[in-house]
Amino acid sequence: MSALQIVAAVITLGITLVGIVMTARAVPQIMSGFRLGQADKSRGDAKGKRTVTMLREIFGHTRMSRLPIVAIAHWVTMVSFMLLSLAVLQSYFQVWDPTFALPIIGHFFLWGWVNEILGWTGIVGILWLIWNRYKNHPGRNDSPQGRYSRFFGSTFWQAYFVELVIAIEIFCVVTLRGLEYALDKTGDGEHADLLHFPLTAWFGEWFTDLGRDGIKQFIVVISTIKIVTAMVWLITICSNITMGVAWHRFLAFFNIFFKRNADGKTALGPLKPMQIEGQPVDFDNLDELMEDEDDVKLGVGKVEDFTWKGLLDFSTCTECGRCQSQCPAWNTEKPLSPKLLMMTLRENAAARAPYMKAAQAGNAPEEAPAAVTTALIGDTSYDLMAPLTAYNPHGPDAVIDQDVLWSCTTCGACVEQCPVDIEHVDHIVDMRRYQVLIESAFPSELGGLFKNLENKQNPWGMSARARLDWAKDLPFDVKVIGSDIESADEVEWLFWVGCAGAYEDRAKKTTRAVAELLHTAGVEFAVLGDGETCTGDPARRAGNEMLFQMLASQNVEVLNESKAKKIVVTCAHCFNTIKNEYPQLGGEYEVVHHTQLLNRLVREKKLVPVARPDEADTSGAASTASSVTYHDPCYLGRHNGVYAPPRELIGALPGVEYKEMERSGEKSFCCGAGGARMWMEEKLGSRINLNRTDEAVATGADRIAIGCPFCRVMMTDGLTAKQSDGEAREEVEVVDVANMLLAAIRRGEDKEPATADA
């Protein structure tokens, strides 16, 4: 053994020993941190299905594909990192014996192909990722402080360090392949051909002039560099257990495996029920629940109140910023960034972990630890033992600022975009639950909402007797269950009108249009009349789980007593709640959105649009409308995957040119009304509905079609503001898809249609 080999062996063995010791300390530290979280017994079912989902998402990069070029570059880099780790193993032996090759596969030509293809593509991939991060650096973004760069707030030194290590590792692999070719050629030459070295033989020729001993020494040097680089990476990440950009390489497997839905669906649609000790909370048994009040955790008030899966979520965040780039709050200058929120919770959990572990062992420190000085979400400074969120009029003292917590519209864009299946919305609502149920701290506007829901069972505080006012003067009778018929099994569909559809003037027009269309198509339907109450959606998204359960339980009881089986709704929020959340309380129904049912009726020729909507509209509301753009309601599209039916319905209208907005489908931008924000003032940044209206108007469409009464209110208000400022044409209008269909079917009847907006 040469002196060079002895030095190389000492260096590699020494740094490897340090790496092993650091790993043996870091991994248990991370795992014990997850164990500090609360139980969640819903994550271990269907292990086979979960395994398939995990393998599909990771190796198919299904969640990454929203940015195709990034996905390709990341895929080859990921696979190179995984398979070429065997090359690191080989290097340990090459330090001692430069002629060493792995047993069985070492000289197998297909293994050589894999190494070389992954080597070259890996170099291209990682260099592209480095360049992409550099190109999109916040300092090169035109937005204020670079906040519209998805890397705003990410820890750049960590990302560049990880990417540089990968680049060095792959470069060493390719270089060693060339040296191995040269070594073989200067020996017996048995494998020195294009079959075994198809992509490295060309530069392997460069090394043949070094002579066999020189080539061996070069192999020792490169192998040492490769091992040292790998161990420096390992030591660095073990010294920084919150280094998500590195640890996600290992944690992502587990985070995807334990995602909420074993079949791979994102954590959208229903909210996760509030849990205590891993069991859903039933407020009917509140007295039993509160027997030991000190131990009851309603919502999340401290980071350890999150479940272990929540803590795993925070640690898995790779700071890619896809969630941030799609967030309507962040894109309208509000302080909420889903990415920064996850990073904050990760740092807080790691900082508190030693004290939480000591407390669990009965060795809690007598004095609280010093204040955390790192500026986190909302630029708050806080004591380590401070609650996550707290209302303090004299200054921020919590981990998460109140403006961050209440800026969320629960649109789900963050969850939809996250490549490692972090469940942002569930975590935000859990923190809201604590604020509402324990601290009674929430925006003042929500006090009126809660009072109206509790006393009048609707957000507007209207009388239940007015729930059927929308049906006045219709040319046919609307059947009411309990008065006209005994139960819903006497008709085909129960028409769930919803609070907006019953009380809000603009939404009433949609309700009337749907009723007329169903009547025209010969579809038997009935309504509940004053038997309806609010589904509870705004209460639940605002964190008032107790009020939600009260309203939802009442509705489920009424629906079950009325023998409802098939329900059609016009409100995307009602649709999502009845379809996805009422089963949590024993209400199982077939629920469709009105655009789905109407599209089905058009396909079955039970409804036949025969004229352009503007030709059929004699009210003067829109006399020249010929082009339409469609706004995807978040709770219809992202939360439930209903994208095609509304568009197909618009496409069935004669003479209508469809214009798609840039942000549409799964990337659609929120109107700003979700998450109970419909009833909260928007005091920070610019208005979300104005941002979306700008995009709709920019298409040049004459009509902005919607499929949700909340969206109709927000988009109409936005359009009115733009028209008053002269930024939008006066003839542009916001209209529900059902109104357009009814107008196209009426063939210009003299009678004023239900579509007209005053």
N, C-alpha and C positions, 0 to 999 in steps of 0.2 A: 504494500500500500504506500502510495506516495505521500509526501508531506502535505500536499494540497488536499488529498483525500482525508487525511487525519484532521486537518483544520476544519474542513467542511463537515466531517462527521461530528466533531465536538460542537460546532455551531448549530447544526440541525437538531442534534439530540437535545442540546441544552434548551433551545427555544421551543422545541416540541414539548419538553417536560413542563416548561412554564405554561404553555398553552393548555395542556391537559389539566394542570392544577387550577388554572383560571376557569376552565369550562366546568370542572367538577364543583366549583364554588358558585358559578353563575346560574347554571341550569336549575339546581335545587332552589336557589333564591327566587328565580322567576316562577317556578312551579308553586312554591309556598305562597307567593304573592297572589296567585290565582285562587288558592284555597281560602284566602281571607274573604272572598266574595260569598254571597248568599247562595243557597241551593237552587238548582234549576233542574227538575227531574224530567223535563220535556225534550232533552237533547240526545238521549241515548237510544231512541227507538229506530227501527228499520236500518240496522247497521249495514246491511247489504246495499240498500238503496243509497244510503249516505256515502258509502265507499264509491259507488258508481258516479254519483254527483261530484264528489271530490276529484276523482280522476278525470272526469269530463271537463270540469272547469279549469283544472290546472294544466293538463296536457292539451286540451282543446282551446285553451285561452278564450273561452266563450265570454267571460266578463270583460276581458281586455280588448275585445274586438271592436269596441266602439271607437277606438283610435287605431285604425288598421295598421299603419306603418309602425307605430309604437309597439303594437301587439306582435308583429313579426320580429322586430328587433329584440323585444323582450323575450320572446319564445326561444330564439336561437341562443340568446345569452343564458337563459335559465337552463336549457338542456345542456349547453356547454358546461355550465357550472356543475351540473349533476353528474354527467357522464365522464367529464375530464377530471373529476376528483380521483379517478383511478390512476390518472397520470401522475398525481401528487404522490400516491402510494408507490408507484414505480420509481419515482425520483429518489425515495429513501434508499432503495436498493442500488440505484445508479450511482449514488455517492460512493458506495463501497465497490461496486462493480459496474463500470460504464457500459459493459456489453449486456447487462441484464435486460431481459424481456419478460413480461408477465406470462405465467404458465398457460398453456393451451391457446389463449387468444393473442399472445404477444406478437406472433408472426403471422397470424391469420389475416389474410388480405382485407376481409370485410371490416375487421376491427381497425385496420389502418385507414380505410376509407372514412369510417365514422369519425375517427380522430381528426383527420385532415379537413373533412367537410365542415364539421362543427368548429374546428379551429379557425378556418378562414371566415366562415359566416359569423362566428362569434366575435371575431375582431371587428368586422364591419358593423355588426349589431351594437356592440358596446361603444364603439366610436360614434355611431349615430346617436345613441342615447346621451352620451356626454355632450355632443354638439347640440342636441335638442334641448337639454337642460340649460346649456349656456345661452342658446338663442332665445329661450323663453324666460330668462332671468328677469325678475321684477325690475331691475335697474334698466332694462331695455324695453320695458313696456310703457306705452304712452299714458296709461291710466294713472290717476293720482296715487303716488307712492308705489306704483306698480301692482296695485291690488288685484287687477284683472288677470295677472299671470297666475296660472294654477299652482306655480311654485312659490307664490308669496307666503312667507312664514315658514317654509320648509327649512330644515337645517342643511345648508349647502355643503359644509365641510364634510359631513357624514356621507352625503350622497356622492360627492366627488371622490372621496376616499374609497368607498365601496366600488365605484365604477373603475377607478384607477387600478385597484387590486385585481379586479376581473380582467382588465386589459393586459396587465403584466402577466397574469397566470396563463391566459390564452396565448399570448405572444411567446412565452416560454415553451408551451406545448408545441407550437408550430416550429419553433427554432430547434427543439430537440428532435422533432421528426426529420428535419433536414440533416442534423448531425448524425442521427442513427442511420440515415441513408449513406452518408459519407463513410461512416465507420464500417458499415457492411460492405461497401464497395472496395474499401482498402483492405478488407479481409478476404473472406471466401466469395463474397459477391452473390451469395445464394438468393438474397431477397432484394438486392439493389436494382429494382426495376419499377416500371410504371404501374405494374399490378399492385405492388405493395406500397409504393410511395407516389400515388398519381398526381398529387398537388404540391409536393415538396421536393421532388427529385431535382427540379430545375434549379433551385437555389442550394440544394444539398451538394451539388457539384462544386460550389464555391469553397467548401470546406475541405475538399480532398487534398488540396495543396498543403494543409497543415500537418499532414502525416498522421499516422494512426495514433501515436502518443498525444499529439496536439489535440486531436479530435476528442480523445478520452478526457483530457483535462478540461476542454471546453464543455463537455457534457456534465462534468462534476460541477463546474461553475454555474451553469444554467440550472441544474437540478437544485443546487443550494439556494439560488435566488428564488426559485419557485417555492421551495419549502419555507424559507424565511418569510416571503411575502404572504403565504397562506397563514402562517402562525402569527404574524403581525396583525393580520385581519382578525384572527380568532381572539387574540389577546385584547385587541381594541374593542371588539363588540362585547366581550365578557366584562370589560371595564365600564361599559355603557349599556346597561341592560334595557334602557329605554330607546335604544337605537333602532327604531322601527324599520328603517330603510335596509338594515341588515337582518334583524331577527325575523322579519316577515318571511324570509326564505324558509324558515323552519315552522313558524307558527301558522302560516297561511294554510297548511295542510289541515291542521286541527280546527282552525276557525271556520273553514269551509265545511269540514266534516260535521261540525256541531252547529251549523246554521239552523235557523228556525224551522225551515221546511226541508224535510229529507229528500223531496223530489227535485230540489234545486230552485224552487220559486224564491224570489227575493222576499225579505221581511216587510212586505207591503200589504195593503188590503186591511185585514184586521189588526188592531193594536194588540200587543201582547197583554194578557190580563195581568192586573196587579197581583203580586204574589207575596205570601209570607211563608217562610220555611219551604219554599218550593211548591206551595199549593196556592191555587187561585183564591183570591179574597172574595167571600160572599158576605155582603153587608147585611143580609137578613139575619146573620148570626153575629152581629156586631158586639152584642153584650158579652158573648163568650170570647170574642176576639180581644176585647179590652180588659179581660180579667187581670192580666199582668201588663199594665199600660207601658211600663218602662221598656219592655222587650218588644213591643209591637212596632213594626216599621211599615208605615204607609208611604209608599213611594221611596225616593232616594234623597236622603239629607246629608249623607257622608259617602265618600267614594267606596267604602267597604259595604255600603248598602246595595251596591250593584251586585248582580249575580256574578259567579265566576266567569260566565260567558261574556258578560259586559267587560270585565277586566281583561279577558283575552282579546276582545275587540280592540280595546285601546292599545294594547301592546302590539297588535298585528298591523296597525296603521303604518303604511309605508310612505306617507306624506306626499303622495303623488298629486294631490290637489284636484282630482277629477270631480269630487263632491263639491269642492269650493267653486270650481268654474261653472257649475250648473246651478248653484244655490241662488234663488231669487232674492233672499235677504242680502247676501254678500254682493250680488250684482247691482244692488240699489243702495250701496254705501252704508249698510247697517253693520253692526259689530259682529254678527253671527257668521262664523266660518265653520262648517262641519269638521273640516280638517283640523283647524286650530283647537276646536273644542275637544276632539279626540286626543290631540297632543297634550292639552292641558290636563285632562283626566288621567292620562298615562303618567305624566310627571307627578301629579298629585298622589296617585296610588303608589308609585315607587317611593316617593318621599315619606309617605305615612306608613309604609309597610313595616319598617322596623318597630315602630311604636305600637302598631296594631298587633304584631306578633308578641311583643312584650306584654301587652294588655291581656291577650288571650292566655298567656302563660302565668298571669298573675304577678307580673313584674313591671307594671306600668311605671314610668318615671314620675317622680314627685312633682317636677316642674314641666310645664309644657315646653316643647322644643321651640327653638328660635323661629322667627318669621321667615317665610320663604321670600327671597328677594327677586327671583326671576319674574319678569313681567309676563303675565299670562293673559288669558282672554279678558278683554275689557280693561287692560292695563291695571288690574287689581293687584293690591298687595294684601297678604293675608297671613294669619297665624296658621301653622300647619294643622292645628286641631279645629280650625274654623269650619263651619258647614260649607257645603258646596255652593249653595245659593242662599242669600238672605237679603231682605229689604232693609237698607240703612239710609235714611234721608240725609245723614251727616257725612256720608262718604262710603265708598265701597270697602267692604272688609271680607268679602267672600271669594271663593275660588272662581266662580262663574258669575259675571255681572248679570243683573236682572234684565238688562236690555238684550243681552245675548239669548237668555232663556226664552224670552217672550217674542223674539223676532221671527221665530220659526213658523212657517205656514204648514208644516207637516206634508209638503207636496211630495216628498219621497224621492226627489231628484238625486240626493246624496246616496241613498240606499241603492237606487237603480244603477248609479254609475260606479259604485265601489267595486274594484276587482277582487277584493278579499272578503266580501260579504259582511261588512260592519253594519250594525243595525242602529243607525244614528237616531231615527225618529223614536224608537222605543225608549232609548236612553233619555232623550229630551223630555218626553212625556212623563217618564218616571220621576224626573226632577220636578216637573210641574205638579205632579200629584202630591209630593211632599209639601211644596209651597202652599197649595190650596188646602189640603186636608189637615196638615199639622200646623203650619205657620199662619194660615189665613192671609197670605201675602200674595197678591196678584194685582194686575192692572185694574184701576178703579172701574173702567168700563165693564169689566167682567162681572162686577157686583150686580149691575142691572140685568145682565144676561142670566145669571144664576137665579136671581129673584123671579124673573119672568118665567123661566123654565120650571121653577119649583111651584109657583102659584098658578100660572096660567098654562103650563105645559107647552109653551111655544116661545121663541126668542123675542117676538114682538110684543108680548103681553096682551094679545088680542083675545077676545071672548071665543070660546069654543063654538058658540052658536053661529059665528061668522064663517066657519070653515066651509060651508056650502054656498057662500055668496058668489063664488066664481061660476056656478052652474046656472045662475039666474038668466032667463031669456034665451037659453039654448032651445033650439027647435025640437028637442026630444027630452024625455025624462031620464035623469041619471038615477039608477037604482042605488039605494042605500041599504046596506046590510043592517038588519035589526028593525027596519021599518017597512021597506018594500019587499025584501026577501029575508029569509031566516038565516042563511049561511052562504059562504062563498062557493060551496060546491054546486050551487044552482047556476053559476055563471062560469065562463072560461077563465077570466082574469079578475083579480082584485087590483083596482087602480089605486095605488098609494099616492095621494096627492102631495103630501108633505106640507110643512109650514109655509115655505116660500110660495109654493103653488097655490095655497089657499088664501094667503094674506098679502103677498107682495104684488103690487099692481102689474108690473112687467111680467112676472112669473105666471100670473093668472091667465094671460093670453096664451102661454104655452099649454097650460092645463086645459083650457077650452079647446085649443087646436087638437091636442091629443084625443080628447073625448070625442070631438067631431070626426076625427079620422077613424077611430075605432068603430064609431057608429056607422060611418060610411062603408067600412069594410065588413060590416055585419058581425063584428066581434062582440060577444056578450061580456059585459063587465059591470062591476059594481064598486062602490066606494064605502068607506067606513063612516064618513061624515064626522060628527063630533066625537066619534069613538077613536079617532086618531089623536096622537100626541106627538111631540117632537121625538125623533128617534134617539136623541141623546148625543149625536155626533159632536156638536160644539162643546158640550159639557165634558165629554171624554177627552177630546183633544186639548182642552184647557186644563186638564188635570183633575177635574171634579168627578172622580170615578164613582163616588157614592150617588151623586145625582144621575149620572148615566145609568147606573144599575136600576135606580128607581124608575126612570122613564122607560128603559128598555124592557124591564120585567113586566111593566104594565102593558106595553105594546105586544110583547110575546104572548101574554095571557089573552089579550083581546084577539090576536090573530089566530091563536090555537082554538079559542072558543068559536070563532067564526068559520073554522075549518078551512082557512086559507091554505092553498097549495101553490098557486102560481100568482106572482105579484109583478106588476109593471110599475116603474117609478120614473119620474122626470128629473129628479134631483140626483146628481152623482154621489152626494154625501149620503142621502137616504139609501141609494142603491148599495153602496159599499157597506153601510152599517147593517142593513137587514140581511144582505147576502152573506157577509163574512163574520159579523160580530154577534148577531142574534143566535147563531148556533152555539155560542159559548154559554147561552142562557136557556137553551132548550128549544130554540125556534129554528126549525129546518124548513126552508121554502125554496122553490124555484123562483129566482128573482132575475128579471131582465130590465135593461134600460129601455126607455121608449124608442131610442134610435134603433136598437136591435129589433124590437118587435115591429116597428114601422117598416124597417128594411125588409124583414121577412114577408110582410104583407104585400110590399111592392113586388118582390120576387115572385110571390104566388099570384100576382095579377089581381089581388083583391083591392089594391089601390093603384090607380093608373094616372100618373101625372101627364097631362096632355098639353100644357102650355108653360111658357116661361113664367116664373113666379111674379115678375114685374107686370107681365101682360094680364095675369089673373087678378092682380091687386088693384082694385078700383078706388082704394082709399086715398091714393096720392102719396102714400108713405115712401114709395120708391118707384118712380116711373121709368127709369132707364137702367135699373140694376141688371147687369148681365154677368158679372164676375163675383166670385165668392171665395173667401178664405175661411178656414175652419180653425178654431181654437180648441185644443184638446183639454178638457177638464182633467185636473190631476187625479181626482178620485174615480174617474172613468177610465182614463188612459193608463197612466203609470201604475196605479194601485190595482187595476183590474184587467189591464191588457186589452181594453175595448178601443181599438183604433179604426178598424175597417168599416163597421156598419155606418157610422155617420158619413164617412166619405163616399161610401157606395150609394147612400141615400141622396147625397148632393149630386153625385154623378148621374143619377136616374132622372134628374130634373132637366127637361128640355131647354136647350139654348143657354146653359149656364157654363161659363168658363171657370174652372177651378184653379186657384192660385195658392200654393203651399207656402207657409211661412218657413223661414230658415230653421227656427227652433220649433220642431214639430215632433209628433210621435213620442218616443221615449225621452227625447230631449226637449219636449215642449216646456215653455216658460209658464210659471204659475200666474194666475190673475191676482193673487194676494189675499184671497178670502179664506183659505183653509186654516186649520189649526185654531179656530175661533177668532182669527184675525178679522173676519167680517165685522165683528162688533168691537174692535179695538182701533183707536186712532193710530195712524201711521205718522209718527212724529220725527223719525230719524231718516236721514238720507232722502232719496227721491222715492216717489210712489211706485209700487210694483205694477199696479194696473196701468199707469201711464207708460211705463217701459214696454209692457206687452202691447198696448194700444199703438204705440209708435211702430212696432214691428208689423202689426196687422195693417195699418194704414200704408206703410211703405210698400206693401205688395200691389197697391193700386186697385184693390178689390172694392166693389161697390157695397158689398155686404160682409159683415163679420159674423159668421155662423157659430153658434155655441150649442152646448147640450146640457147646460146646468144653470139653474137660476142664480146661484152665487156668481158664476162667471158672467151672467148677463148683467147683473147689477154693477159689477166691477168694470166690465168692458164698456158698458153704456156710460158710466160716470167718466171713465177715461176719455171716451170719444167726445163726450160733451165738452170736457175741458179743452181738448185739442181743437174742436171746432170753434169754441169761443175765442181761442187764441189765434185763430186763422191758420192752424197747422194741419187741418184736415178738411176735406171737402164736405159741404153741408149735406150733400145727398147720401153720404155713407151712413149706414145704419147697422145696428147690432140686432140679430134676430135668431131665434131658435130654429133648428133644422125642421122641427115639426111645423112651425109657422110657414116656412117656405114650401114644404110639401103640400100643406092644405091650400095655399094660394095657387099652386100649380095644378091642383085637382079641380078647383072651383070653376075654372074656365071663364073667369071674369063675370061672375054673377053680380047682379046689381046690389045684392045685399052686402053690407059691410062685413068683410071677413074678420075672423078672430086674430088675424096676424098683425093688424095695424097697430103701430106704436104712435101714441099721441105726440 
